Structure formats: C-alpha cells, structure tokens
Amino acid sequence: MKEVIEEFYTAFQNKDAEKMVSFYHDDIEFTDPAFGDLKGEHAKNMWRMLIARGADLKLEFSNVSADENSGKAHWEAQYTFTQTGRLVLNKIDAEFTFKDGKIIRHVDTFNLHTWAKQALGFKGLLIGGTNFFQRKLNTQANQRLVKYEMKNGKA
C-alpha cells in the first residue's frame, strides 16, 4: 500500500486532483485542523478545490511507510495563502487506513498555531492556537468548499 501513498502525493505534486481522488475509497473519511471532518465527495472535492486554487503550490513528501491496513507519510506544502497573500510552509504528518486497496481514512495533523502565524501574521500569532480560531477556520474552509462545489457542479 506504500505505492498508493506515493502515487497519491505524486499526483498532488503534479496537481492532478482526479488521479489523487482515484486513490480514495467512496466512503473516505478525511480529517485535518483546517477543514475538520469531511466524508465522501466532500473530501474529494477539497483536494480538487485546493489544487484549483494553489497556483504556486510546491509539495514534497517523505517517510512513506505502509502495510496492508495502514500507512504514514510526512509532507510539506509551500503556497501563498490567498486570503492574505502570505507565504506558508505547512509541515504535515498523515496517517492512512486502507480498505479494498484504497484509502478509506486519511488524517492530516499539523501545528495550527504555526500555520496561522504564517498565513495571518500577527493576528494568527495572537489567536491561532485557540479553539475559537479553529472553529472559525473550519466554518470558513467548509463554506469555501460548498461554494466551490456549487460553482463547479460538484454538490
């Protein structure tokens, strides 16, 4: 299953969202600090949206390991946060669970406070580590996702 993870991130590097989501099971469950919990098509559409918006996205991945049931990887994404125009280098650890040869659960973990300082500057430094900030970020990220889905006929 190591190949699945490597091909997933290679597709991400190539900004090929359709190839990325082809590695996801139809019942995929995705979790990260920015979006919270996403399931099924919403999880797939998140990647489609991020790639569509990530004009200057650069991605590296490493430390991929997996067996038949689960896997892990480290990845780093460098991009401009569109809402502020600030450069972000996000360092992420991913955990995967597999079913029927596909990814059924994907959990990305990163330091939200560090991300907020980069993306938002002083405001992120002040409030980026709070539960209030994470709830607000989840709400805004999911609103952008729904808007993307409606605009692109993915809803």
HELIX and SHEET records of a PDB file:
HELIX    1   1 LYS A    2  GLN A   13  1                                  12    
HELIX    2   2 ALA A   17  SER A   22  1                                   6    
HELIX    3   3 GLU A   41  ARG A   53  1                                  13    
HELIX    4   4 LEU A  112  LEU A  120  1                                   9    
HELIX    5   5 PHE A  122  ILE A  127  1                                   6    
HELIX    6   6 ASN A  131  LYS A  151  1                                  21    
SHEET    1   A 6 GLY A  36  LYS A  39  0                                        
SHEET    2   A 6 TYR A  24  ASP A  32 -1                                        
SHEET    3   A 6 LYS A 102  THR A 109  1                                        
SHEET    4   A 6 ARG A  86  LYS A  99 -1                                        
SHEET    5   A 6 SER A  70  PHE A  81 -1                                        
SHEET    6   A 6 LYS A  58  ALA A  66 -1                                        
END                                                                             
